[in-house]
Amino acid sequence: MPASSVAQRKLFAIAEHHPDKLHKENKHMLGDMSKSQMHDYAATPEKGLPEHTKKDKAAKLKAIRGI
């Protein structure tokens, strides 16, 4: 599943390569994802993606967990 914004793609790139640099709330949110899932989000091309999206927190969690 591709990232829906540039900010989300960057978050997953950091989570994949430098997990020690994540904030506590992001570590908790991404804790149950596999490396391959993180890579799928981090490898999304940025061309055409908005910098941020205006989704509520529950929608973001559902998107991240694939629900």
C-alpha positions in Angstrom: 0.0 0.0 0.0 1.5 3.3 -1.0 1.9 6.3 1.3 -0.8 9.0 1.0 1.5 12.0 1.7 5.1 13.0 1.7 5.1 13.3 5.5 3.8 9.7 5.8 6.4 8.4 3.4 9.2 10.1 5.4 7.8 8.7 8.7 8.0 5.2 7.3 11.5 5.7 5.9 12.7 6.8 9.3 10.9 3.9 10.9 12.5 1.5 8.5 16.1 2.8 8.7 16.4 4.7 12.0 13.7 3.4 14.4 15.6 4.9 17.4 14.8 8.4 16.1 11.0 8.0 16.2 8.8 9.7 18.8 7.1 7.5 21.4 3.6 7.9 19.8 5.0 6.9 16.4 6.8 3.9 17.8 3.6 2.7 19.4 1.6 3.2 16.3 4.1 1.4 14.0 5.2 -1.3 16.4 3.2 -4.1 14.9 4.2 -3.5 11.2 6.7 -5.8 9.4 9.8 -4.5 7.7 8.3 -5.2 4.3 5.1 -3.2 5.1 7.3 -0.3 6.2 9.3 -0.6 3.0 6.2 -0.5 0.8 5.2 2.9 2.4 8.8 4.3 2.4 9.4 3.4 -1.3 6.4 5.4 -2.6 7.5 8.0 -5.1 6.9 11.5 -3.9 5.9 13.0 -7.2 2.3 14.1 -7.0 1.8 13.4 -3.3 0.6 16.3 -1.0 2.9 17.3 1.8 0.2 16.4 4.4 -3.3 15.0 4.3 -6.2 16.2 6.4 -7.5 12.9 7.8 -8.4 12.3 11.4 -6.2 10.1 13.6 -8.5 7.1 13.5 -8.4 7.1 9.7 -4.6 7.3 9.7 -4.4 4.3 12.1 -6.7 2.3 9.9 -4.7 3.1 6.8 -1.4 2.2 8.5 -2.7 -1.1 9.9 -4.5 -2.0 6.6 -7.9 -2.3 8.2 
